[in-house]
Amino acid sequence: MTRAPDLHADVGEILLTEEQIATRVAELGRRISEDYAGRPVTLVSVLKGSLPFMADLMRAIDLPLRIDLMEVSSYGGGATESSGLVRILKDLSATIEREDVLIVEDIIDTGLTLNYLVRYLRGKNPATLRICTLLDKPARRLVEIPVDYIGFTIPDQFVVGYGLDYGELYRNLRFVGVLKPEVYAGPAEAEAAGV
Amino acid sequence: MDSSTPFAHASEAEMARILDFYAVRWSYEPETFPILWNLDGDVVESFSPDFYLPDLDLYLEMTTLRQKLVRKKNRKLRRLRELYPGINIKLFYERDFRALMLKYGKVALADGLSGTLGQVAAPYGDPAPTAAIRATDETDETDTPAEADSGDIPAATVSTATTSAARRRNRRLARAAAGAP
């Protein structure tokens, strides 16, 4: 029987409160404003998870800025994934050549998607290309990529909220929380969690 | 990539598909590193990381078996790092693989690919198997001196020897699954 999702009850622990996130986003905005020191910057947000972070971060940056959105397919996200290749589902709407570009990510774990994105964007010849992520989960890293701005380094737990989803749900939570294992439990997780 | 790659474990085939998806180049068991010699100077133990990712200069070793066997692999990995400090290698544990499958919405698939259930690898180009052969849980997926990447193989030996090892390992597992001695 399929388990009905319960937005709040499915979260076992709040990892980052709304206030903690707001404070940190404001700090990141100040740092980015200082680092670019009056130069225009183009923020490139990676859909869908980074939308809330992008919306808050851009308002915390005191610079002339442009925004653009990209979306790339995720492994396992399509019927032909087993033999497929990552695809750009939504490309940039304007050129970034000779622009200062800041990629805005919700979370970096394996680094596979970001690695692909960085290579793709470098091919468009930006003046500079930096990376800002709200969450960094280094325990899962496969591809080491230098990250310029990190909101929070988090433990190796499955988190949702503030844009992050499980099965496209939970993105609208105002906080970042740890999803209860029974929500996504396969037999091993269920056994470990005692469910 | 070559669709005939003889993966020793279904989780390795799945990892190859993930790397391909994200356009990360890889080669399967391209090198064997001697890690233990006897007094005569013969290699008695060696280690063949599952993947090498040339663009990242990274070796990747996957382990999806029980903790006891993971400890053995951890020991070999420590020895490898002592002897070859310039090597960049990551061990990908079962929990890492499960987390990856969770991230990609494939938790159910992880159950079929983890541990001994995943010992019979699907052809690389095909989706992972829905049913896998059960083999003894005592089987060690780590490289052992009894297998091909052993004493008489120098460090520079590459894929032909190691893929033979994978094929022998698969045959041994298949015999175990069939109840053969």
Interface residues (C-beta under 8 A of the other chain):
Chain A: S74 Y75 G76 G77 E81 S82 S83 G84 L85 V86 D109 T110 L112 T113 N115 Y116 R119 R140 L142 V143 E144 D156 F158 G167 Y184 A185 G186 P187 A188 E189
Chain B: R17 I18 L19 D20 F21 Y22 A23 V24 L56 L58 L60 K90 F92 D96 R98 A99 L100 L102 K103 Y104 G105 K106 V107 A108 A110 D111 S114 G125 D126 P127 A128
